[in-house]
Amino acid sequence: MRRYTYESEAGPFHIVEHAEVFHPVFQGHYLGAYPTAQHAADDLAQGRTINVPGVEDAASLGIPPDLGQWQSPHG
């Protein structure tokens, strides 16, 4: 299972793989399902996910679409 983490000013966002699908997660809330981690990161960066709890505009958080800027336990 792959997992990516980005520490935003609102708190950590995660992209986790489960059953060959990637889910962006914030504070335990699943924000969608994507075929790749890159698709999930792109939509998070542009604010195109299910509403993020406690965040009015996710696009304003500066979440990078480049997975190379996310932390990953695998490198």
Backbone as XML, in Angstrom:
<?xml version="1.0"?>
<chain id="A" units="angstrom">
  <residue number="1" name="MET">
    <atom name="N" x="0.849" y="-1.176" z="0.000"/>
    <atom name="CA" x="0.000" y="0.000" z="0.000"/>
    <atom name="C" x="0.895" y="1.240" z="0.000"/>
  </residue>
  <residue number="2" name="ARG">
    <atom name="N" x="0.659" y="2.120" z="-0.944"/>
    <atom name="CA" x="1.420" y="3.367" z="-1.005"/>
    <atom name="C" x="0.686" y="4.469" z="-0.255"/>
  </residue>
  <residue number="3" name="ARG">
    <atom name="N" x="1.472" y="5.393" z="0.306"/>
    <atom name="CA" x="0.905" y="6.494" z="1.074"/>
    <atom name="C" x="1.793" y="7.720" z="0.869"/>
  </residue>
  <residue number="4" name="TYR">
    <atom name="N" x="1.158" y="8.860" z="0.671"/>
    <atom name="CA" x="1.856" y="10.137" z="0.518"/>
    <atom name="C" x="1.251" y="11.106" z="1.531"/>
  </residue>
  <residue number="5" name="THR">
    <atom name="N" x="2.075" y="12.012" z="2.054"/>
    <atom name="CA" x="1.616" y="12.996" z="3.031"/>
    <atom name="C" x="2.142" y="14.366" z="2.668"/>
  </residue>
  <residue number="6" name="TYR">
    <atom name="N" x="1.274" y="15.376" z="2.795"/>
    <atom name="CA" x="1.689" y="16.764" z="2.619"/>
    <atom name="C" x="1.184" y="17.561" z="3.816"/>
  </residue>
  <residue number="7" name="GLU">
    <atom name="N" x="2.098" y="18.251" z="4.476"/>
    <atom name="CA" x="1.754" y="19.075" z="5.644"/>
    <atom name="C" x="1.348" y="20.467" z="5.170"/>
  </residue>
  <residue number="8" name="SER">
    <atom name="N" x="0.053" y="20.747" z="5.179"/>
    <atom name="CA" x="-0.449" y="22.065" z="4.785"/>
    <atom name="C" x="-0.668" y="22.923" z="6.026"/>
  </residue>
  <residue number="9" name="GLU">
    <atom name="N" x="-0.991" y="24.192" z="5.822"/>
    <atom name="CA" x="-1.263" y="25.075" z="6.961"/>
    <atom name="C" x="-2.531" y="24.657" z="7.703"/>
  </residue>
  <residue number="10" name="ALA">
    <atom name="N" x="-3.421" y="23.904" z="7.051"/>
    <atom name="CA" x="-4.648" y="23.424" z="7.691"/>
    <atom name="C" x="-4.451" y="22.078" z="8.385"/>
  </residue>
  <residue number="11" name="GLY">
    <atom name="N" x="-3.306" y="21.437" z="8.141"/>
    <atom name="CA" x="-3.040" y="20.126" z="8.708"/>
    <atom name="C" x="-2.597" y="19.178" z="7.621"/>
  </residue>
  <residue number="12" name="PRO">
    <atom name="N" x="-2.251" y="17.949" z="7.979"/>
    <atom name="CA" x="-1.734" y="17.002" z="6.990"/>
    <atom name="C" x="-2.827" y="16.443" z="6.076"/>
  </residue>
  <residue number="13" name="PHE">
    <atom name="N" x="-2.487" y="16.367" z="4.804"/>
    <atom name="CA" x="-3.304" y="15.676" z="3.812"/>
    <atom name="C" x="-2.568" y="14.393" z="3.457"/>
  </residue>
  <residue number="14" name="HIS">
    <atom name="N" x="-3.308" y="13.340" z="3.226"/>
    <atom name="CA" x="-2.722" y="12.061" z="2.861"/>
    <atom name="C" x="-3.359" y="11.580" z="1.562"/>
  </residue>
  <residue number="15" name="ILE">
    <atom name="N" x="-2.590" y="10.851" z="0.796"/>
    <atom name="CA" x="-3.133" y="10.091" z="-0.329"/>
    <atom name="C" x="-2.755" y="8.648" z="-0.031"/>
  </residue>
  <residue number="16" name="VAL">
    <atom name="N" x="-3.765" y="7.819" z="0.130"/>
    <atom name="CA" x="-3.518" y="6.421" z="0.492"/>
    <atom name="C" x="-4.097" y="5.490" z="-0.571"/>
  </residue>
  <residue number="17" name="GLU">
    <atom name="N" x="-3.389" y="4.406" z="-0.799"/>
    <atom name="CA" x="-3.842" y="3.407" z="-1.764"/>
    <atom name="C" x="-4.592" y="2.311" z="-1.028"/>
  </residue>
  <residue number="18" name="HIS">
    <atom name="N" x="-5.729" y="1.941" z="-1.552"/>
    <atom name="CA" x="-6.503" y="0.838" z="-0.996"/>
    <atom name="C" x="-7.220" y="0.155" z="-2.153"/>
  </residue>
  <residue number="19" name="ALA">
    <atom name="N" x="-7.004" y="-1.115" z="-2.313"/>
    <atom name="CA" x="-7.643" y="-1.914" z="-3.362"/>
    <atom name="C" x="-7.403" y="-1.298" z="-4.742"/>
  </residue>
  <residue number="20" name="GLU">
    <atom name="N" x="-6.155" y="-0.896" z="-4.983"/>
    <atom name="CA" x="-5.714" y="-0.347" z="-6.263"/>
    <atom name="C" x="-6.385" y="0.971" z="-6.644"/>
  </residue>
  <residue number="21" name="VAL">
    <atom name="N" x="-6.898" y="1.695" z="-5.642"/>
    <atom name="CA" x="-7.500" y="3.013" z="-5.830"/>
    <atom name="C" x="-6.836" y="3.952" z="-4.834"/>
  </residue>
  <residue number="22" name="PHE">
    <atom name="N" x="-6.638" y="5.211" z="-5.232"/>
    <atom name="CA" x="-5.985" y="6.194" z="-4.368"/>
    <atom name="C" x="-7.021" y="7.163" z="-3.815"/>
  </residue>
  <residue number="23" name="HIS">
    <atom name="N" x="-6.960" y="7.359" z="-2.497"/>
    <atom name="CA" x="-7.929" y="8.200" z="-1.802"/>
    <atom name="C" x="-7.214" y="9.372" z="-1.127"/>
  </residue>
  <residue number="24" name="PRO">
    <atom name="N" x="-7.590" y="10.624" z="-1.451"/>
    <atom name="CA" x="-7.109" y="11.731" z="-0.648"/>
    <atom name="C" x="-7.886" y="11.746" z="0.671"/>
  </residue>
  <residue number="25" name="VAL">
    <atom name="N" x="-7.162" y="11.973" z="1.761"/>
    <atom name="CA" x="-7.768" y="11.922" z="3.097"/>
    <atom name="C" x="-7.321" y="13.146" z="3.893"/>
  </residue>
  <residue number="26" name="PHE">
    <atom name="N" x="-8.284" y="13.765" z="4.606"/>
    <atom name="CA" x="-7.973" y="14.884" z="5.495"/>
    <atom name="C" x="-8.783" y="14.694" z="6.761"/>
  </residue>
  <residue number="27" name="GLN">
    <atom name="N" x="-8.113" y="14.670" z="7.894"/>
    <atom name="CA" x="-8.740" y="14.496" z="9.208"/>
    <atom name="C" x="-9.691" y="13.294" z="9.233"/>
  </residue>
  <residue number="28" name="GLY">
    <atom name="N" x="-9.276" y="12.206" z="8.597"/>
    <atom name="CA" x="-10.069" y="10.988" z="8.597"/>
    <atom name="C" x="-11.203" y="10.963" z="7.583"/>
  </residue>
  <residue number="29" name="HIS">
    <atom name="N" x="-11.378" y="12.038" z="6.821"/>
    <atom name="CA" x="-12.439" y="12.119" z="5.818"/>
    <atom name="C" x="-11.877" y="11.776" z="4.445"/>
  </residue>
  <residue number="30" name="TYR">
    <atom name="N" x="-12.513" y="10.845" z="3.774"/>
    <atom name="CA" x="-12.122" y="10.486" z="2.411"/>
    <atom name="C" x="-12.704" y="11.524" z="1.455"/>
  </residue>
  <residue number="31" name="LEU">
    <atom name="N" x="-11.858" y="12.055" z="0.584"/>
    <atom name="CA" x="-12.251" y="13.157" z="-0.286"/>
    <atom name="C" x="-12.432" y="12.734" z="-1.739"/>
  </residue>
  <residue number="32" name="GLY">
    <atom name="N" x="-12.458" y="11.459" z="-2.007"/>
    <atom name="CA" x="-12.645" y="10.975" z="-3.366"/>
    <atom name="C" x="-11.885" y="9.686" z="-3.592"/>
  </residue>
  <residue number="33" name="ALA">
    <atom name="N" x="-11.931" y="9.220" z="-4.843"/>
    <atom name="CA" x="-11.231" y="8.001" z="-5.250"/>
    <atom name="C" x="-10.698" y="8.218" z="-6.660"/>
  </residue>
  <residue number="34" name="TYR">
    <atom name="N" x="-9.437" y="7.858" z="-6.869"/>
    <atom name="CA" x="-8.748" y="8.152" z="-8.124"/>
    <atom name="C" x="-7.964" y="6.932" z="-8.604"/>
  </residue>
  <residue number="35" name="PRO">
    <atom name="N" x="-7.762" y="6.820" z="-9.916"/>
    <atom name="CA" x="-7.008" y="5.684" z="-10.439"/>
    <atom name="C" x="-5.514" y="5.750" z="-10.148"/>
  </residue>
  <residue number="36" name="THR">
    <atom name="N" x="-4.984" y="6.967" z="-9.922"/>
    <atom name="CA" x="-3.564" y="7.124" z="-9.595"/>
    <atom name="C" x="-3.398" y="8.166" z="-8.494"/>
  </residue>
  <residue number="37" name="ALA">
    <atom name="N" x="-2.267" y="8.087" z="-7.800"/>
    <atom name="CA" x="-1.953" y="9.087" z="-6.779"/>
    <atom name="C" x="-1.788" y="10.458" z="-7.426"/>
  </residue>
  <residue number="38" name="GLN">
    <atom name="N" x="-1.257" y="10.497" z="-8.645"/>
    <atom name="CA" x="-1.064" y="11.772" z="-9.334"/>
    <atom name="C" x="-2.398" y="12.466" z="-9.611"/>
  </residue>
  <residue number="39" name="HIS">
    <atom name="N" x="-3.410" y="11.720" z="-10.015"/>
    <atom name="CA" x="-4.737" y="12.312" z="-10.225"/>
    <atom name="C" x="-5.268" y="12.914" z="-8.924"/>
  </residue>
  <residue number="40" name="ALA">
    <atom name="N" x="-5.078" y="12.208" z="-7.821"/>
    <atom name="CA" x="-5.537" y="12.704" z="-6.517"/>
    <atom name="C" x="-4.804" y="13.987" z="-6.143"/>
  </residue>
  <residue number="41" name="ALA">
    <atom name="N" x="-3.492" y="14.019" z="-6.331"/>
    <atom name="CA" x="-2.707" y="15.217" z="-6.002"/>
    <atom name="C" x="-3.118" y="16.392" z="-6.876"/>
  </residue>
  <residue number="42" name="ASP">
    <atom name="N" x="-3.345" y="16.146" z="-8.160"/>
    <atom name="CA" x="-3.772" y="17.214" z="-9.069"/>
    <atom name="C" x="-5.088" y="17.830" z="-8.610"/>
  </residue>
  <residue number="43" name="ASP">
    <atom name="N" x="-6.062" y="16.988" z="-8.286"/>
    <atom name="CA" x="-7.359" y="17.513" z="-7.869"/>
    <atom name="C" x="-7.291" y="18.218" z="-6.521"/>
  </residue>
  <residue number="44" name="LEU">
    <atom name="N" x="-6.500" y="17.705" z="-5.586"/>
    <atom name="CA" x="-6.321" y="18.403" z="-4.309"/>
    <atom name="C" x="-5.701" y="19.779" z="-4.529"/>
  </residue>
  <residue number="45" name="ALA">
    <atom name="N" x="-4.672" y="19.846" z="-5.353"/>
    <atom name="CA" x="-3.974" y="21.110" z="-5.602"/>
    <atom name="C" x="-4.908" y="22.159" z="-6.208"/>
  </residue>
  <residue number="46" name="GLN">
    <atom name="N" x="-5.854" y="21.699" z="-7.011"/>
    <atom name="CA" x="-6.766" y="22.623" z="-7.680"/>
    <atom name="C" x="-8.105" y="22.769" z="-6.959"/>
  </residue>
  <residue number="47" name="GLY">
    <atom name="N" x="-8.238" y="22.129" z="-5.812"/>
    <atom name="CA" x="-9.469" y="22.242" z="-5.027"/>
    <atom name="C" x="-10.642" y="21.502" z="-5.644"/>
  </residue>
  <residue number="48" name="ARG">
    <atom name="N" x="-10.369" y="20.482" z="-6.438"/>
    <atom name="CA" x="-11.440" y="19.729" z="-7.114"/>
    <atom name="C" x="-11.674" y="18.386" z="-6.428"/>
  </residue>
  <residue number="49" name="THR">
    <atom name="N" x="-12.011" y="18.427" z="-5.153"/>
    <atom name="CA" x="-12.337" y="17.204" z="-4.422"/>
    <atom name="C" x="-13.648" y="17.435" z="-3.691"/>
  </residue>
  <residue number="50" name="ILE">
    <atom name="N" x="-14.123" y="16.397" z="-3.030"/>
    <atom name="CA" x="-15.243" y="16.569" z="-2.116"/>
    <atom name="C" x="-14.831" y="17.650" z="-1.114"/>
  </residue>
  <residue number="51" name="ASN">
    <atom name="N" x="-15.778" y="18.408" z="-0.600"/>
    <atom name="CA" x="-15.460" y="19.490" z="0.337"/>
    <atom name="C" x="-14.553" y="19.023" z="1.466"/>
  </residue>
  <residue number="52" name="VAL">
    <atom name="N" x="-13.526" y="19.825" z="1.722"/>
    <atom name="CA" x="-12.570" y="19.531" z="2.786"/>
    <atom name="C" x="-13.114" y="20.129" z="4.083"/>
  </residue>
  <residue number="53" name="PRO">
    <atom name="N" x="-13.321" y="19.304" z="5.112"/>
    <atom name="CA" x="-13.884" y="19.803" z="6.373"/>
    <atom name="C" x="-13.067" y="20.953" z="6.959"/>
  </residue>
  <residue number="54" name="GLY">
    <atom name="N" x="-13.742" y="22.068" z="7.256"/>
    <atom name="CA" x="-13.094" y="23.206" z="7.888"/>
    <atom name="C" x="-12.245" y="24.062" z="6.961"/>
  </residue>
  <residue number="55" name="VAL">
    <atom name="N" x="-12.274" y="23.782" z="5.667"/>
    <atom name="CA" x="-11.468" y="24.530" z="4.698"/>
    <atom name="C" x="-12.403" y="25.086" z="3.631"/>
  </residue>
  <residue number="56" name="GLU">
    <atom name="N" x="-12.425" y="26.410" z="3.505"/>
    <atom name="CA" x="-13.319" y="27.030" z="2.536"/>
    <atom name="C" x="-12.851" y="26.815" z="1.099"/>
  </residue>
  <residue number="57" name="ASP">
    <atom name="N" x="-11.542" y="26.968" z="0.859"/>
    <atom name="CA" x="-10.995" y="26.846" z="-0.496"/>
    <atom name="C" x="-9.702" y="26.039" z="-0.441"/>
  </residue>
  <residue number="58" name="ALA">
    <atom name="N" x="-9.777" y="24.759" z="-0.742"/>
    <atom name="CA" x="-8.603" y="23.889" z="-0.666"/>
    <atom name="C" x="-7.503" y="24.344" z="-1.623"/>
  </residue>
  <residue number="59" name="ALA">
    <atom name="N" x="-7.877" y="24.949" z="-2.736"/>
    <atom name="CA" x="-6.876" y="25.414" z="-3.704"/>
    <atom name="C" x="-5.974" y="26.492" z="-3.106"/>
  </residue>
  <residue number="60" name="SER">
    <atom name="N" x="-6.443" y="27.198" z="-2.086"/>
    <atom name="CA" x="-5.658" y="28.267" z="-1.472"/>
    <atom name="C" x="-4.600" y="27.754" z="-0.494"/>
  </residue>
  <residue number="61" name="LEU">
    <atom name="N" x="-4.571" y="26.456" z="-0.233"/>
    <atom name="CA" x="-3.639" y="25.896" z="0.754"/>
    <atom name="C" x="-2.242" y="25.658" z="0.200"/>
  </residue>
  <residue number="62" name="GLY">
    <atom name="N" x="-2.069" y="25.796" z="-1.096"/>
    <atom name="CA" x="-0.744" y="25.593" z="-1.681"/>
    <atom name="C" x="-0.323" y="24.143" z="-1.744"/>
  </residue>
  <residue number="63" name="ILE">
    <atom name="N" x="-1.278" y="23.235" z="-1.823"/>
    <atom name="CA" x="-0.956" y="21.811" z="-1.932"/>
    <atom name="C" x="-0.327" y="21.580" z="-3.307"/>
  </residue>
  <residue number="64" name="PRO">
    <atom name="N" x="0.856" y="20.994" z="-3.350"/>
    <atom name="CA" x="1.527" y="20.824" z="-4.641"/>
    <atom name="C" x="0.958" y="19.660" z="-5.451"/>
  </residue>
  <residue number="65" name="PRO">
    <atom name="N" x="0.818" y="19.851" z="-6.769"/>
    <atom name="CA" x="0.391" y="18.738" z="-7.598"/>
    <atom name="C" x="1.519" y="17.735" z="-7.857"/>
  </residue>
  <residue number="66" name="ASP">
    <atom name="N" x="2.747" y="18.146" z="-7.613"/>
    <atom name="CA" x="3.923" y="17.295" z="-7.845"/>
    <atom name="C" x="4.123" y="16.353" z="-6.662"/>
  </residue>
  <residue number="67" name="LEU">
    <atom name="N" x="3.927" y="15.057" z="-6.877"/>
    <atom name="CA" x="4.091" y="14.085" z="-5.785"/>
    <atom name="C" x="5.499" y="14.067" z="-5.226"/>
  </residue>
  <residue number="68" name="GLY">
    <atom name="N" x="6.465" y="14.582" z="-5.973"/>
    <atom name="CA" x="7.829" y="14.677" z="-5.476"/>
    <atom name="C" x="7.959" y="15.612" z="-4.280"/>
  </residue>
  <residue number="69" name="GLN">
    <atom name="N" x="6.969" y="16.483" z="-4.094"/>
    <atom name="CA" x="6.961" y="17.401" z="-2.958"/>
    <atom name="C" x="6.161" y="16.852" z="-1.766"/>
  </residue>
  <residue number="70" name="TRP">
    <atom name="N" x="5.608" y="15.675" z="-1.917"/>
    <atom name="CA" x="4.897" y="15.004" z="-0.837"/>
    <atom name="C" x="5.872" y="14.040" z="-0.171"/>
  </residue>
  <residue number="71" name="GLN">
    <atom name="N" x="5.646" y="13.747" z="1.098"/>
    <atom name="CA" x="6.460" y="12.763" z="1.800"/>
    <atom name="C" x="5.906" y="11.380" z="1.518"/>
  </residue>
  <residue number="72" name="SER">
    <atom name="N" x="6.813" y="10.446" z="1.277"/>
    <atom name="CA" x="6.421" y="9.070" z="1.038"/>
    <atom name="C" x="7.377" y="8.151" z="1.785"/>
  </residue>
  <residue number="73" name="PRO">
    <atom name="N" x="6.849" y="7.174" z="2.514"/>
    <atom name="CA" x="7.750" y="6.262" z="3.233"/>
    <atom name="C" x="8.591" y="5.403" z="2.303"/>
  </residue>
  <residue number="74" name="HIS">
    <atom name="N" x="8.245" y="5.402" z="1.011"/>
    <atom name="CA" x="8.970" y="4.573" z="0.057"/>
    <atom name="C" x="9.952" y="5.372" z="-0.776"/>
  </residue>
  <residue number="75" name="GLY">
    <atom name="N" x="10.205" y="6.619" z="-0.411"/>
    <atom name="CA" x="11.228" y="7.326" z="-1.128"/>
    <atom name="C" x="10.861" y="8.660" z="-1.583"/>
  </residue>
</chain>
